[in-house]
Amino acid sequence: MKFYKTLALAATLSLLSSQVLADANGGKTCAGCTIVMALVTQLVQVHEITVISGIEQLCGLLPFLQSVACTTFFETYGEQLIDMIEKNYTPDVICNTIEYCNNKTNPTCHVFPLPPSQLIGSNGGRMSQREFEHHVAEAKAKYNFSHVEKFDVCDWTPEICRVAEHKPYFDDDGDMFSTFGQLRGHDWRGRDCDDKSSAIFPGRSDPDVGADNNCNGIFGVDPTTNVPYETEWCDGTGQMGIAILGDSATAHFRIPPSYLIVKNLSLSTFSRLVPNLENELDFPMLSWSTGHSDISQYYPDIEGPVDSIYKRLRENNLCNNNDYQNIGVNGADSSSMVNQLQYLLSRDKNNSPLAQKPLLLFMAMIGNDVCSSKTTSRTTPQEYHDNVLKTIMDLDSRLPKGTKVVLIGLVDGRILYDSMHNLIHPIGMTNNDVTYEAFYDYLNCLEVSPCAGWMNSNEATRDALSATAAAMRDKLPLIIQETRGKLKNLQIFYLGDVLDNAIKEYIGMGGKGSDLIEPADGFHPNQWGQALFAQYLWNSTVQAGIIPPENPHNDKIRARFFPNEVPTATKQRETTATQ
């Protein structure tokens, strides 16, 4: 047994949006090694303990299998590695010396400064490239790790490295819904209420006389009228499910910053590590689109308000209960949407011949068409146009009549650097020695950045990427014009720059952009950002006339089927976005 589980965690952390096409200088493996070494060295410093005690403390905090693997790794590298930590070599120097960061054709990457006593030049306390390479060469001359077998994470943890199908892993009846939460189960889609029957699933259009065939909790016959409750209280009320084709912002990707802050490490820190990995480090059950869970279940990994289109759509019409699908995939772009994601929707009549309710469908590829580990866009505006248009035309032939599609344009990602660059990253909080600017440059050097163009200290590069994103947004109104009169089942809407406007209004009211951004990756919207997006998107859909009127039978439905539920405090159809 080797370091595979801990390294799997570290490699996953370094992926950030889990979709890096290529890397350099050891890439994600180098970043993962650096994180682990940083945690050990900072534990030793903060608690004033020996290196061995620091290793024991870190490994002891992990779940059982990861703990054993962690201990075995340090035993494999032995006394030489311990001596390097004791001699105050930085995590970057250590990982280069043990050759987890190794590519002779590229500049050597580093994120941590040297201790002041080891600086051989004078550059304001930061380590120059010359100084770093000097210390790596010195360490390699002193320590020999050539005998140590290198580990391939994918050999030991294929669940981390495999190309996921993004379908429920536990789905006995094959209806695309599950009774299990993680692994694309009901954390992502409505909970299946019978996983032995493919005729019973969320979103089915059925009066539910004898059984709850659509899993919304409403079934049976009203004894006073002899009419099914579904017919009496749901028919004609504009019921619809919600679905989203999106990227990591849709899936709500998050690395808990507590994983990276030594002073916060405790037995509870990694208590949810396994389910978090099973969910691809995503939190769709707390997202702007399909958030539905009590956030206290996920403490200490995440805190903040939970608001979502699904929660509001359900409150507007309780017949929509349990009818949600989050088809958010880390790293997805418009090409992924047209070639893969659109076929994961359960409403597809090619997947089930049974009648199904219409959808409120969001297409929310808000970044990855311009974002990658390279500084230039990976999609052209014309390719973006063609991908979105083809997805719409394809879905029109397969989704239920009455489905409403809302197009969400790419955001202006310059807020990332502008808001974060001079703040301290969690991995540097122990010594206040790693800013987001240094963190961004480090990821770019390794070519593992989720968005090298916007997470970049070069202003011209950031501006160029924003110009490309704007050109893509400009294609969306044109697509609506091109599809006018050609669609049989879908209505298409574009709400303008609603996400950018939400951020600007929040900042205009005195907020900071950094309030809305994930601390660990400095890229994704955090829980407050997700809630803000939900509020603004809901208000925009209401104003556009997309949301049907409130179901007048809600009180009867709640009294009969959800008697213990407390209604949302306010039922006003529009709310002012607050944090």
Buried (B, 14 or more C-beta within 10 A) or exposed (E): EBBBBBBBBBBBBBBBBBBBEEBBBBBBBBBBBBBBBBBBBBBBBBBEBEBEEBBBBBBEBBBEEBBBBBBBBBEBBEEBBBEBBBEBBBBBBBBBBBBBBBBEEBEBBBBBBBEEEBBEEEEEEEBBEEBBBBBBEBBBEEBEBEEBEEBEBBEBBEEBBEEBEBBBBBBBBEBBBBBBBBBBBBBBBBBBBBBEBBEBBBBBBBBBBEBBBBBBBBBBBBEEEEBBBBBBBBEEBBBBBBBBBBBBBBBBBBBBBBBBBBEBBEEEBBBBBBBBBBBBBBBBBBBBBBBBBEBEEBEEBBEBBBBBBBBBBBBBBBBBBBBBBBBBBBBBBBBBBBEBBBBBBBBBBEBBEBEBBBBBBBBBBBBBBBBBBBBEBBBEBEBBBBBBBBBBBBBBEBBBEEBBBBBBBBBBBBBBBBBBBEBBBBBBBBBEBBBBBBBBBBBBBBBBBBBBBBBBBEEEBBEBBBEBBBBBBEBBEEBBEBBEEEBEBBBBBBBBBBBBEBBBBBBEEEBEBBBBBBBBBBBBBBBBBBBBBBBBBBBBBBEBEBBBEBBEBBEBBBEBBBEEEEEEEEEEBEBEBEB
